[in-house]
Amino acid sequence: MTSGGDSPGMNAAIRAVVRTAIFCGLDVYGIYRGYEGLIDNHIEQMYSHSVSNIIQRGGTILKTARSKRFMEYQGRLQAFNNLKEHNIDALVAIGGNGTFTGASVFNKEFDFPIIGLPGTIDNDLFGTDSTIGYDTAINTVVEAADKIRDTATSHERLFFLEVMGRDAGFIALRSGIACGAEFILVPETTTYIDNLARLLRHDWRKNKTSGIVIVAEGDDMGGAYEVAKKVKEKIPEIDTRVTILGHIQRGGSPSAYDRVLASSLGFLAVKGLLDGHRDSMAGIIDKVVTFTPFEKAIKHTKDINKEMLEMSRILAL
Ligand code: F6P
């Protein structure tokens, strides 16, 4: 089952789960539209050929949804009954925070074994260095930022480029470093407008001919439009523009890195279930396979690297 916001590489993970399970002599079912489909009994058996030719495709062949009904006991009970009807006795849930919050409650209520795979572009899960889709999303942002840099340089403009990340600045930080952004604004740190305007003005006086400020959508000062407006009030002489990248970051063919990560984690999820893991997320930390209990994966915050944030500013001077 895939659930929550989709991410590139989910299909590669589905493929790995299906084929590993079949290799291990298990029957495999696909649950469509996340917890919504589980409640509506949208469940179909999958075979090796069901996952042919999908490793390179973005999105998820199983579809996905955010489910309000699964937050209610009645919805979860219906989901449990549907699983029993199909003789399904373990679940692999590919998703992010919301998915694992639901999985944790469901596991406790019905003592039902679940392994989670970290599938989100946000990379905001504790218990894995990288989530499935994060690398691809960063590459999408960098490709867009490079194009923006071209036009920014031609017109001598300052661009505010908004990237995804409601609660976390991982996409902003890594893509910002990779595209040489002048500033990176993330939810994990406070943005001081006076400071930002002072440094940007300084950049311009030093004859910078373009600028890119990467703004994570969850920054405390607001999105890119808000930040741009405030900066423009302080330095009206700079010509500014705003670009919101939006859902383009969630699509596209997964990078080689994400395909390998998703394949490895899908394989490990099945092995983990057979080894008796029942309520944890499979991840890879420092090249070591790790199973982190759902509660920890959701509640422990993965810290953003503040030194890298500082470094990005020095490198943009
Ligand atoms: O959780 C992944 C994510 O892409 C966030 O970065 C973003 O804020 C959110 O999903 C958008 O969700 P939706 O597609 O439901 O609008």
py3Dmol code that shows the C-alpha trace and the ligand (Angstrom):
import py3Dmol

protein = """\
ATOM      1  CA  MET A   1       0.000   0.000   0.000  1.00  0.00           C
ATOM      2  CA  THR A   2       1.171   3.515  -0.771  1.00  0.00           C
ATOM      3  CA  SER A   3      -0.307   6.352   1.251  1.00  0.00           C
ATOM      4  CA  GLY A   4      -0.037  10.122   1.793  1.00  0.00           C
ATOM      5  CA  GLY A   5       1.834  12.353  -0.662  1.00  0.00           C
ATOM      6  CA  ASP A   6       3.362  10.338  -3.488  1.00  0.00           C
ATOM      7  CA  SER A   7       7.102  10.350  -4.128  1.00  0.00           C
ATOM      8  CA  PRO A   8       9.308   9.184  -7.012  1.00  0.00           C
ATOM      9  CA  GLY A   9      10.522   5.662  -6.279  1.00  0.00           C
ATOM     10  CA  MET A  10       7.309   4.357  -4.732  1.00  0.00           C
ATOM     11  CA  ASN A  11       6.813   2.130  -7.777  1.00  0.00           C
ATOM     12  CA  ALA A  12      10.321   0.707  -7.407  1.00  0.00           C
ATOM     13  CA  ALA A  13       9.480  -0.120  -3.781  1.00  0.00           C
ATOM     14  CA  ILE A  14       6.189  -1.806  -4.760  1.00  0.00           C
ATOM     15  CA  ARG A  15       8.045  -3.873  -7.362  1.00  0.00           C
ATOM     16  CA  ALA A  16      10.624  -4.994  -4.806  1.00  0.00           C
ATOM     17  CA  VAL A  17       8.012  -5.937  -2.193  1.00  0.00           C
ATOM     18  CA  VAL A  18       5.911  -7.918  -4.683  1.00  0.00           C
ATOM     19  CA  ARG A  19       8.798  -9.842  -6.211  1.00  0.00           C
ATOM     20  CA  THR A  20      10.581 -10.555  -2.916  1.00  0.00           C
ATOM     21  CA  ALA A  21       7.355 -11.824  -1.372  1.00  0.00           C
ATOM     22  CA  ILE A  22       6.641 -14.077  -4.343  1.00  0.00           C
ATOM     23  CA  PHE A  23      10.214 -15.374  -4.214  1.00  0.00           C
ATOM     24  CA  CYS A  24       9.629 -16.207  -0.517  1.00  0.00           C
ATOM     25  CA  GLY A  25       6.501 -18.214  -1.419  1.00  0.00           C
ATOM     26  CA  LEU A  26       3.958 -15.627  -0.220  1.00  0.00           C
ATOM     27  CA  ASP A  27       0.788 -14.347  -1.851  1.00  0.00           C
ATOM     28  CA  VAL A  28       0.796 -10.587  -2.352  1.00  0.00           C
ATOM     29  CA  TYR A  29      -2.097  -8.141  -2.586  1.00  0.00           C
ATOM     30  CA  GLY A  30      -2.019  -4.502  -3.630  1.00  0.00           C
ATOM     31  CA  ILE A  31      -4.177  -2.088  -1.662  1.00  0.00           C
ATOM     32  CA  TYR A  32      -5.307   0.846  -3.797  1.00  0.00           C
ATOM     33  CA  ARG A  33      -5.639   4.506  -2.680  1.00  0.00           C
ATOM     34  CA  GLY A  34      -3.934   4.039   0.678  1.00  0.00           C
ATOM     35  CA  TYR A  35      -6.043   3.680   3.820  1.00  0.00           C
ATOM     36  CA  GLU A  36      -9.080   4.853   1.836  1.00  0.00           C
ATOM     37  CA  GLY A  37      -8.850   1.787  -0.402  1.00  0.00           C
ATOM     38  CA  LEU A  38      -8.211  -0.426   2.605  1.00  0.00           C
ATOM     39  CA  ILE A  39     -11.494   0.757   4.140  1.00  0.00           C
ATOM     40  CA  ASP A  40     -13.323   0.437   0.792  1.00  0.00           C
ATOM     41  CA  ASN A  41     -11.904  -3.050   0.209  1.00  0.00           C
ATOM     42  CA  HIS A  42     -10.098  -1.994  -2.958  1.00  0.00           C
ATOM     43  CA  ILE A  43      -7.623  -4.861  -2.780  1.00  0.00           C
ATOM     44  CA  GLU A  44      -6.302  -7.000  -5.615  1.00  0.00           C
ATOM     45  CA  GLN A  45      -3.835  -9.844  -5.851  1.00  0.00           C
ATOM     46  CA  MET A  46      -0.546  -8.955  -7.524  1.00  0.00           C
ATOM     47  CA  TYR A  47       1.797 -11.094  -9.542  1.00  0.00           C
ATOM     48  CA  SER A  48       5.323 -10.695 -10.815  1.00  0.00           C
ATOM     49  CA  HIS A  49       4.034  -9.287 -14.119  1.00  0.00           C
ATOM     50  CA  SER A  50       1.848  -6.759 -12.237  1.00  0.00           C
ATOM     51  CA  VAL A  51       5.001  -4.796 -11.455  1.00  0.00           C
ATOM     52  CA  SER A  52       6.746  -5.095 -14.829  1.00  0.00           C
ATOM     53  CA  ASN A  53       8.079  -1.920 -16.378  1.00  0.00           C
ATOM     54  CA  ILE A  54       7.401   0.354 -13.398  1.00  0.00           C
ATOM     55  CA  ILE A  55      10.825   0.813 -11.750  1.00  0.00           C
ATOM     56  CA  GLN A  56      11.449   3.933 -13.858  1.00  0.00           C
ATOM     57  CA  ARG A  57       8.002   5.486 -13.422  1.00  0.00           C
ATOM     58  CA  GLY A  58       7.124   8.296 -11.028  1.00  0.00           C
ATOM     59  CA  GLY A  59       3.897   8.336  -9.003  1.00  0.00           C
ATOM     60  CA  THR A  60       2.443   5.088  -7.685  1.00  0.00           C
ATOM     61  CA  ILE A  61       0.561   2.412  -9.634  1.00  0.00           C
ATOM     62  CA  LEU A  62      -1.380   1.674  -6.426  1.00  0.00           C
ATOM     63  CA  LYS A  63      -2.591   5.314  -6.259  1.00  0.00           C
ATOM     64  CA  THR A  64      -2.556   7.137  -2.970  1.00  0.00           C
ATOM     65  CA  ALA A  65      -4.733   9.274  -0.724  1.00  0.00           C
ATOM     66  CA  ARG A  66      -4.830  11.058   2.608  1.00  0.00           C
ATOM     67  CA  SER A  67      -7.555   9.374   4.676  1.00  0.00           C
ATOM     68  CA  LYS A  68      -9.663  11.102   7.327  1.00  0.00           C
ATOM     69  CA  ARG A  69     -11.786   7.960   7.835  1.00  0.00           C
ATOM     70  CA  PHE A  70      -8.764   5.944   9.006  1.00  0.00           C
ATOM     71  CA  MET A  71      -8.412   8.406  11.895  1.00  0.00           C
ATOM     72  CA  GLU A  72     -11.724   7.039  13.271  1.00  0.00           C
ATOM     73  CA  TYR A  73     -11.954   3.644  14.999  1.00  0.00           C
ATOM     74  CA  GLN A  74     -14.888   2.634  12.782  1.00  0.00           C
ATOM     75  CA  GLY A  75     -12.754   3.114   9.650  1.00  0.00           C
ATOM     76  CA  ARG A  76      -9.876   1.119  11.099  1.00  0.00           C
ATOM     77  CA  LEU A  77     -12.198  -1.719  12.130  1.00  0.00           C
ATOM     78  CA  GLN A  78     -13.567  -1.902   8.586  1.00  0.00           C
ATOM     79  CA  ALA A  79      -9.968  -1.960   7.291  1.00  0.00           C
ATOM     80  CA  PHE A  80      -9.081  -4.824   9.652  1.00  0.00           C
ATOM     81  CA  ASN A  81     -12.122  -6.837   8.549  1.00  0.00           C
ATOM     82  CA  ASN A  82     -11.165  -6.375   4.886  1.00  0.00           C
ATOM     83  CA  LEU A  83      -7.645  -7.606   5.554  1.00  0.00           C
ATOM     84  CA  LYS A  84      -8.978 -10.688   7.322  1.00  0.00           C
ATOM     85  CA  GLU A  85     -11.426 -11.368   4.477  1.00  0.00           C
ATOM     86  CA  HIS A  86      -8.451 -11.617   2.102  1.00  0.00           C
ATOM     87  CA  ASN A  87      -6.402 -13.674   4.591  1.00  0.00           C
ATOM     88  CA  ILE A  88      -3.809 -10.926   4.631  1.00  0.00           C
ATOM     89  CA  ASP A  89      -1.676 -11.214   7.737  1.00  0.00           C
ATOM     90  CA  ALA A  90       0.927  -8.480   7.288  1.00  0.00           C
ATOM     91  CA  LEU A  91       1.114  -5.077   5.652  1.00  0.00           C
ATOM     92  CA  VAL A  92       3.848  -3.025   4.001  1.00  0.00           C
ATOM     93  CA  ALA A  93       2.884   0.661   4.145  1.00  0.00           C
ATOM     94  CA  ILE A  94       4.904   3.066   2.003  1.00  0.00           C
ATOM     95  CA  GLY A  95       4.469   6.693   3.050  1.00  0.00           C
ATOM     96  CA  GLY A  96       5.438   9.392   5.504  1.00  0.00           C
ATOM     97  CA  ASN A  97       4.471  10.742   8.896  1.00  0.00           C
ATOM     98  CA  GLY A  98       0.687  10.491   8.487  1.00  0.00           C
ATOM     99  CA  THR A  99       0.939   6.943   7.151  1.00  0.00           C
ATOM    100  CA  PHE A 100       3.046   5.766  10.077  1.00  0.00           C
ATOM    101  CA  THR A 101       0.881   7.517  12.657  1.00  0.00           C
ATOM    102  CA  GLY A 102      -2.060   5.498  11.321  1.00  0.00           C
ATOM    103  CA  ALA A 103       0.034   2.321  11.113  1.00  0.00           C
ATOM    104  CA  SER A 104       1.151   2.633  14.712  1.00  0.00           C
ATOM    105  CA  VAL A 105      -2.403   3.009  16.042  1.00  0.00           C
ATOM    106  CA  PHE A 106      -3.664   0.167  13.835  1.00  0.00           C
ATOM    107  CA  ASN A 107      -0.852  -2.150  14.928  1.00  0.00           C
ATOM    108  CA  LYS A 108      -1.635  -1.558  18.598  1.00  0.00           C
ATOM    109  CA  GLU A 109      -5.410  -1.879  18.232  1.00  0.00           C
ATOM    110  CA  PHE A 110      -5.469  -5.082  16.185  1.00  0.00           C
ATOM    111  CA  ASP A 111      -2.004  -6.511  16.868  1.00  0.00           C
ATOM    112  CA  PHE A 112      -1.449  -6.464  13.108  1.00  0.00           C
ATOM    113  CA  PRO A 113       2.158  -6.682  11.785  1.00  0.00           C
ATOM    114  CA  ILE A 114       3.159  -3.678   9.687  1.00  0.00           C
ATOM    115  CA  ILE A 115       6.461  -2.583   8.213  1.00  0.00           C
ATOM    116  CA  GLY A 116       6.736   0.966   6.973  1.00  0.00           C
ATOM    117  CA  LEU A 117       8.895   2.190   4.123  1.00  0.00           C
ATOM    118  CA  PRO A 118       9.861   5.878   4.156  1.00  0.00           C
ATOM    119  CA  GLY A 119       8.261   7.281   1.016  1.00  0.00           C
ATOM    120  CA  THR A 120       8.154  11.072   1.016  1.00  0.00           C
ATOM    121  CA  ILE A 121      10.084  13.798  -0.770  1.00  0.00           C
ATOM    122  CA  ASP A 122      10.394  15.724   2.521  1.00  0.00           C
ATOM    123  CA  ASN A 123      13.040  13.475   4.137  1.00  0.00           C
ATOM    124  CA  ASP A 124      11.525  14.353   7.525  1.00  0.00           C
ATOM    125  CA  LEU A 125      11.541  10.870   9.047  1.00  0.00           C
ATOM    126  CA  PHE A 126      13.817   9.816  11.857  1.00  0.00           C
ATOM    127  CA  GLY A 127      15.443   6.418  11.239  1.00  0.00           C
ATOM    128  CA  THR A 128      16.762   6.783   7.716  1.00  0.00           C
ATOM    129  CA  ASP A 129      19.373   9.021   6.122  1.00  0.00           C
ATOM    130  CA  SER A 130      17.243   9.483   3.060  1.00  0.00           C
ATOM    131  CA  THR A 131      13.596   8.851   2.243  1.00  0.00           C
ATOM    132  CA  ILE A 132      12.425   7.414  -1.071  1.00  0.00           C
ATOM    133  CA  GLY A 133      11.889  10.337  -3.474  1.00  0.00           C
ATOM    134  CA  TYR A 134      14.019  12.925  -1.680  1.00  0.00           C
ATOM    135  CA  ASP A 135      16.991  12.643  -4.038  1.00  0.00           C
ATOM    136  CA  THR A 136      14.790  12.918  -7.130  1.00  0.00           C
ATOM    137  CA  ALA A 137      12.970  15.954  -5.715  1.00  0.00           C
ATOM    138  CA  ILE A 138      16.272  17.711  -5.032  1.00  0.00           C
ATOM    139  CA  ASN A 139      17.398  17.077  -8.595  1.00  0.00           C
ATOM    140  CA  THR A 140      14.108  18.482  -9.883  1.00  0.00           C
ATOM    141  CA  VAL A 141      14.607  21.648  -7.827  1.00  0.00           C
ATOM    142  CA  VAL A 142      18.215  22.034  -8.959  1.00  0.00           C
ATOM    143  CA  GLU A 143      17.260  21.675 -12.615  1.00  0.00           C
ATOM    144  CA  ALA A 144      14.604  24.377 -12.191  1.00  0.00           C
ATOM    145  CA  ALA A 145      16.912  26.646 -10.174  1.00  0.00           C
ATOM    146  CA  ASP A 146      19.627  26.463 -12.847  1.00  0.00           C
ATOM    147  CA  LYS A 147      17.106  27.641 -15.421  1.00  0.00           C
ATOM    148  CA  ILE A 148      15.976  30.441 -13.154  1.00  0.00           C
ATOM    149  CA  ARG A 149      19.606  31.443 -12.653  1.00  0.00           C
ATOM    150  CA  ASP A 150      19.950  31.969 -16.413  1.00  0.00           C
ATOM    151  CA  THR A 151      17.079  34.407 -16.638  1.00  0.00           C
ATOM    152  CA  ALA A 152      17.934  36.000 -13.285  1.00  0.00           C
ATOM    153  CA  THR A 153      21.427  36.760 -14.563  1.00  0.00           C
ATOM    154  CA  SER A 154      20.205  38.162 -17.887  1.00  0.00           C
ATOM    155  CA  HIS A 155      17.798  40.541 -16.151  1.00  0.00           C
ATOM    156  CA  GLU A 156      19.873  41.144 -13.005  1.00  0.00           C
ATOM    157  CA  ARG A 157      17.028  40.017 -10.790  1.00  0.00           C
ATOM    158  CA  LEU A 158      16.587  38.494  -7.386  1.00  0.00           C
ATOM    159  CA  PHE A 159      14.372  35.385  -7.391  1.00  0.00           C
ATOM    160  CA  PHE A 160      12.522  33.862  -4.470  1.00  0.00           C
ATOM    161  CA  LEU A 161      12.072  30.190  -5.241  1.00  0.00           C
ATOM    162  CA  GLU A 162       9.620  28.305  -3.047  1.00  0.00           C
ATOM    163  CA  VAL A 163      10.145  24.581  -2.555  1.00  0.00           C
ATOM    164  CA  MET A 164       8.106  21.987  -0.650  1.00  0.00           C
ATOM    165  CA  GLY A 165       8.562  21.270   3.032  1.00  0.00           C
ATOM    166  CA  ARG A 166       5.751  22.250   5.395  1.00  0.00           C
ATOM    167  CA  ASP A 167       7.666  21.348   8.523  1.00  0.00           C
ATOM    168  CA  ALA A 168      11.145  20.530   7.306  1.00  0.00           C
ATOM    169  CA  GLY A 169      13.818  22.301   5.287  1.00  0.00           C
ATOM    170  CA  PHE A 170      15.719  19.299   3.931  1.00  0.00           C
ATOM    171  CA  ILE A 171      14.731  19.884   0.293  1.00  0.00           C
ATOM    172  CA  ALA A 172      15.534  23.593   0.608  1.00  0.00           C
ATOM    173  CA  LEU A 173      18.931  23.023   2.228  1.00  0.00           C
ATOM    174  CA  ARG A 174      20.305  20.424  -0.120  1.00  0.00           C
ATOM    175  CA  SER A 175      18.954  21.896  -3.340  1.00  0.00           C
ATOM    176  CA  GLY A 176      20.037  25.359  -2.181  1.00  0.00           C
ATOM    177  CA  ILE A 177      23.626  24.232  -1.742  1.00  0.00           C
ATOM    178  CA  ALA A 178      23.565  22.418  -5.080  1.00  0.00           C
ATOM    179  CA  CYS A 179      22.344  25.448  -7.026  1.00  0.00           C
ATOM    180  CA  GLY A 180      24.502  28.009  -5.217  1.00  0.00           C
ATOM    181  CA  ALA A 181      21.576  29.863  -3.657  1.00  0.00           C
ATOM    182  CA  GLU A 182      22.372  33.192  -1.989  1.00  0.00           C
ATOM    183  CA  PHE A 183      20.054  32.328   0.898  1.00  0.00           C
ATOM    184  CA  ILE A 184      18.181  29.292   2.158  1.00  0.00           C
ATOM    185  CA  LEU A 185      15.200  29.852   4.457  1.00  0.00           C
ATOM    186  CA  VAL A 186      13.964  26.828   6.401  1.00  0.00           C
ATOM    187  CA  PRO A 187      11.280  26.227   9.051  1.00  0.00           C
ATOM    188  CA  GLU A 188      13.905  25.010  11.549  1.00  0.00           C
ATOM    189  CA  THR A 189      15.502  28.470  11.947  1.00  0.00           C
ATOM    190  CA  THR A 190      14.064  31.938  12.529  1.00  0.00           C
ATOM    191  CA  THR A 191      14.185  34.257   9.537  1.00  0.00           C
ATOM    192  CA  TYR A 192      15.085  37.846  10.399  1.00  0.00           C
ATOM    193  CA  ILE A 193      13.983  40.176   7.628  1.00  0.00           C
ATOM    194  CA  ASP A 194      16.399  43.005   8.505  1.00  0.00           C
ATOM    195  CA  ASN A 195      19.321  40.662   8.424  1.00  0.00           C
ATOM    196  CA  LEU A 196      18.224  39.080   5.144  1.00  0.00           C
ATOM    197  CA  ALA A 197      17.691  42.487   3.491  1.00  0.00           C
ATOM    198  CA  ARG A 198      21.027  43.823   4.772  1.00  0.00           C
ATOM    199  CA  LEU A 199      22.967  40.883   3.369  1.00  0.00           C
ATOM    200  CA  LEU A 200      21.116  40.914   0.051  1.00  0.00           C
ATOM    201  CA  ARG A 201      21.770  44.645  -0.351  1.00  0.00           C
ATOM    202  CA  HIS A 202      25.423  43.973   0.437  1.00  0.00           C
ATOM    203  CA  ASP A 203      25.477  41.272  -2.289  1.00  0.00           C
ATOM    204  CA  TRP A 204      24.118  43.726  -4.815  1.00  0.00           C
ATOM    205  CA  ARG A 205      26.567  46.485  -3.866  1.00  0.00           C
ATOM    206  CA  LYS A 206      29.345  43.970  -4.426  1.00  0.00           C
ATOM    207  CA  ASN A 207      28.101  43.690  -8.006  1.00  0.00           C
ATOM    208  CA  LYS A 208      26.241  40.401  -7.836  1.00  0.00           C
ATOM    209  CA  THR A 209      24.171  40.264 -10.969  1.00  0.00           C
ATOM    210  CA  SER A 210      21.625  37.675  -9.889  1.00  0.00           C
ATOM    211  CA  GLY A 211      20.283  36.113  -6.744  1.00  0.00           C
ATOM    212  CA  ILE A 212      18.260  33.097  -5.695  1.00  0.00           C
ATOM    213  CA  VAL A 213      16.683  32.798  -2.267  1.00  0.00           C
ATOM    214  CA  ILE A 214      15.311  29.311  -1.678  1.00  0.00           C
ATOM    215  CA  VAL A 215      12.289  29.438   0.631  1.00  0.00           C
ATOM    216  CA  ALA A 216      10.872  26.265   2.183  1.00  0.00           C
ATOM    217  CA  GLU A 217       7.065  26.571   2.105  1.00  0.00           C
ATOM    218  CA  GLY A 218       6.902  26.231   5.905  1.00  0.00           C
ATOM    219  CA  ASP A 219       9.355  29.040   6.692  1.00  0.00           C
ATOM    220  CA  ASP A 220       8.287  31.057   9.740  1.00  0.00           C
ATOM    221  CA  MET A 221       8.141  34.286   7.718  1.00  0.00           C
ATOM    222  CA  GLY A 222       5.701  32.750   5.247  1.00  0.00           C
ATOM    223  CA  GLY A 223       6.017  31.477   1.709  1.00  0.00           C
ATOM    224  CA  ALA A 224       8.097  33.016  -1.090  1.00  0.00           C
ATOM    225  CA  TYR A 225       5.504  35.730  -1.908  1.00  0.00           C
ATOM    226  CA  GLU A 226       5.491  36.943   1.702  1.00  0.00           C
ATOM    227  CA  VAL A 227       9.268  36.975   1.975  1.00  0.00           C
ATOM    228  CA  ALA A 228       9.685  38.702  -1.403  1.00  0.00           C
ATOM    229  CA  LYS A 229       7.172  41.396  -0.403  1.00  0.00           C
ATOM    230  CA  LYS A 230       8.992  42.128   2.833  1.00  0.00           C
ATOM    231  CA  VAL A 231      12.405  42.238   1.149  1.00  0.00           C
ATOM    232  CA  LYS A 232      11.084  44.529  -1.603  1.00  0.00           C
ATOM    233  CA  GLU A 233       9.825  46.969   1.071  1.00  0.00           C
ATOM    234  CA  LYS A 234      13.352  47.137   2.492  1.00  0.00           C
ATOM    235  CA  ILE A 235      15.271  47.276  -0.801  1.00  0.00           C
ATOM    236  CA  PRO A 236      12.952  48.624  -3.513  1.00  0.00           C
ATOM    237  CA  GLU A 237      15.832  49.146  -5.926  1.00  0.00           C
ATOM    238  CA  ILE A 238      16.247  45.402  -6.541  1.00  0.00           C
ATOM    239  CA  ASP A 239      14.031  43.846  -9.207  1.00  0.00           C
ATOM    240  CA  THR A 240      12.460  40.731  -7.650  1.00  0.00           C
ATOM    241  CA  ARG A 241      10.433  37.786  -8.953  1.00  0.00           C
ATOM    242  CA  VAL A 242       8.802  34.765  -7.304  1.00  0.00           C
ATOM    243  CA  THR A 243       8.568  31.155  -8.524  1.00  0.00           C
ATOM    244  CA  ILE A 244       6.614  28.455  -6.691  1.00  0.00           C
ATOM    245  CA  LEU A 245       7.767  25.019  -7.821  1.00  0.00           C
ATOM    246  CA  GLY A 246       4.874  23.139  -6.202  1.00  0.00           C
ATOM    247  CA  HIS A 247       3.901  19.607  -7.161  1.00  0.00           C
ATOM    248  CA  ILE A 248       6.405  19.343  -9.997  1.00  0.00           C
ATOM    249  CA  GLN A 249       8.732  18.263  -7.154  1.00  0.00           C
ATOM    250  CA  ARG A 250       6.627  15.185  -6.474  1.00  0.00           C
ATOM    251  CA  GLY A 251       6.675  13.748  -9.990  1.00  0.00           C
ATOM    252  CA  GLY A 252       9.132  12.459 -12.536  1.00  0.00           C
ATOM    253  CA  SER A 253      11.225   9.399 -13.126  1.00  0.00           C
ATOM    254  CA  PRO A 254      13.102   8.453  -9.934  1.00  0.00           C
ATOM    255  CA  SER A 255      16.864   8.996  -9.810  1.00  0.00           C
ATOM    256  CA  ALA A 256      19.157   5.960  -9.797  1.00  0.00           C
ATOM    257  CA  TYR A 257      19.766   6.615  -6.090  1.00  0.00           C
ATOM    258  CA  ASP A 258      16.043   6.507  -5.274  1.00  0.00           C
ATOM    259  CA  ARG A 259      15.510   3.378  -7.375  1.00  0.00           C
ATOM    260  CA  VAL A 260      18.273   1.529  -5.531  1.00  0.00           C
ATOM    261  CA  LEU A 261      17.088   2.782  -2.119  1.00  0.00           C
ATOM    262  CA  ALA A 262      13.463   1.822  -2.850  1.00  0.00           C
ATOM    263  CA  SER A 263      14.466  -1.602  -4.197  1.00  0.00           C
ATOM    264  CA  SER A 264      16.656  -2.333  -1.164  1.00  0.00           C
ATOM    265  CA  LEU A 265      14.033  -1.178   1.330  1.00  0.00           C
ATOM    266  CA  GLY A 266      11.244  -3.095  -0.417  1.00  0.00           C
ATOM    267  CA  PHE A 267      13.347  -6.256  -0.254  1.00  0.00           C
ATOM    268  CA  LEU A 268      14.191  -5.582   3.410  1.00  0.00           C
ATOM    269  CA  ALA A 269      10.550  -4.950   4.345  1.00  0.00           C
ATOM    270  CA  VAL A 270       9.558  -8.483   3.360  1.00  0.00           C
ATOM    271  CA  LYS A 271      12.628  -9.996   5.011  1.00  0.00           C
ATOM    272  CA  GLY A 272      11.899  -7.899   8.117  1.00  0.00           C
ATOM    273  CA  LEU A 273       8.332  -9.169   8.368  1.00  0.00           C
ATOM    274  CA  LEU A 274       9.496 -12.754   7.990  1.00  0.00           C
ATOM    275  CA  ASP A 275      12.087 -12.106  10.723  1.00  0.00           C
ATOM    276  CA  GLY A 276       9.340 -10.980  13.100  1.00  0.00           C
ATOM    277  CA  HIS A 277       9.410  -7.166  12.881  1.00  0.00           C
ATOM    278  CA  ARG A 278       5.857  -5.943  13.475  1.00  0.00           C
ATOM    279  CA  ASP A 279       5.612  -2.209  13.967  1.00  0.00           C
ATOM    280  CA  SER A 280       8.609  -0.413  12.575  1.00  0.00           C
ATOM    281  CA  MET A 281       9.987   1.502   9.640  1.00  0.00           C
ATOM    282  CA  ALA A 282      12.842   0.074   7.585  1.00  0.00           C
ATOM    283  CA  GLY A 283      15.580   2.576   6.865  1.00  0.00           C
ATOM    284  CA  ILE A 284      19.266   2.842   6.106  1.00  0.00           C
ATOM    285  CA  ILE A 285      21.566   4.853   8.378  1.00  0.00           C
ATOM    286  CA  ASP A 286      25.263   5.090   7.494  1.00  0.00           C
ATOM    287  CA  LYS A 287      24.795   2.141   5.115  1.00  0.00           C
ATOM    288  CA  VAL A 288      23.394  -0.007   7.950  1.00  0.00           C
ATOM    289  CA  VAL A 289      19.853  -1.425   7.711  1.00  0.00           C
ATOM    290  CA  THR A 290      17.814  -0.172  10.643  1.00  0.00           C
ATOM    291  CA  PHE A 291      14.304  -0.905  11.896  1.00  0.00           C
ATOM    292  CA  THR A 292      12.933   2.045  13.869  1.00  0.00           C
ATOM    293  CA  PRO A 293       9.658   1.705  15.821  1.00  0.00           C
ATOM    294  CA  PHE A 294       6.923   3.860  14.242  1.00  0.00           C
ATOM    295  CA  GLU A 295       6.539   6.002  17.349  1.00  0.00           C
ATOM    296  CA  LYS A 296      10.211   6.938  17.219  1.00  0.00           C
ATOM    297  CA  ALA A 297      10.246   7.487  13.438  1.00  0.00           C
ATOM    298  CA  ILE A 298       7.370   9.969  13.770  1.00  0.00           C
ATOM    299  CA  LYS A 299       8.153  11.691  17.061  1.00  0.00           C
ATOM    300  CA  HIS A 300      11.932  12.010  17.015  1.00  0.00           C
ATOM    301  CA  THR A 301      12.842  14.950  14.883  1.00  0.00           C
ATOM    302  CA  LYS A 302      15.578  14.503  12.336  1.00  0.00           C
ATOM    303  CA  ASP A 303      17.783  17.550  12.818  1.00  0.00           C
ATOM    304  CA  ILE A 304      18.703  19.740   9.923  1.00  0.00           C
ATOM    305  CA  ASN A 305      22.432  20.301   9.547  1.00  0.00           C
ATOM    306  CA  LYS A 306      22.896  23.932  10.678  1.00  0.00           C
ATOM    307  CA  GLU A 307      26.579  23.882   9.733  1.00  0.00           C
ATOM    308  CA  MET A 308      25.634  23.167   6.145  1.00  0.00           C
ATOM    309  CA  LEU A 309      23.240  26.102   6.288  1.00  0.00           C
ATOM    310  CA  GLU A 310      26.076  28.366   7.429  1.00  0.00           C
ATOM    311  CA  MET A 311      28.383  26.893   4.829  1.00  0.00           C
ATOM    312  CA  SER A 312      25.892  27.662   2.053  1.00  0.00           C
ATOM    313  CA  ARG A 313      25.969  31.343   2.977  1.00  0.00           C
ATOM    314  CA  ILE A 314      29.776  31.479   3.038  1.00  0.00           C
ATOM    315  CA  LEU A 315      29.968  29.810  -0.356  1.00  0.00           C
ATOM    316  CA  ALA A 316      27.519  32.359  -1.796  1.00  0.00           C
ATOM    317  CA  LEU A 317      29.499  35.411  -0.618  1.00  0.00           C
TER     318      LEU A 317
END
"""
ligand_1 = """\
16
F6P
O 4.499 15.538 2.505
C 4.896 15.773 1.223
C 4.387 17.076 0.708
O 4.806 17.125 -0.624
C 4.800 18.343 1.465
O 6.102 18.778 1.188
C 3.735 19.310 1.020
O 3.588 20.350 1.940
C 2.526 18.444 0.959
O 2.973 17.128 0.709
C 1.490 18.827 -0.075
O 0.412 17.946 0.037
P -0.822 17.843 -0.968
O -0.327 17.208 -2.226
O -1.803 17.004 -0.268
O -1.261 19.250 -1.223
"""
view = py3Dmol.view(width=600, height=400)
view.addModel(protein, "pdb")
view.setStyle({"model": 0}, {"cartoon": {"style": "trace"}})
view.addModel(ligand_1, "xyz")
view.setStyle({"model": 1}, {"stick": {}})
view.zoomTo()
view.show()
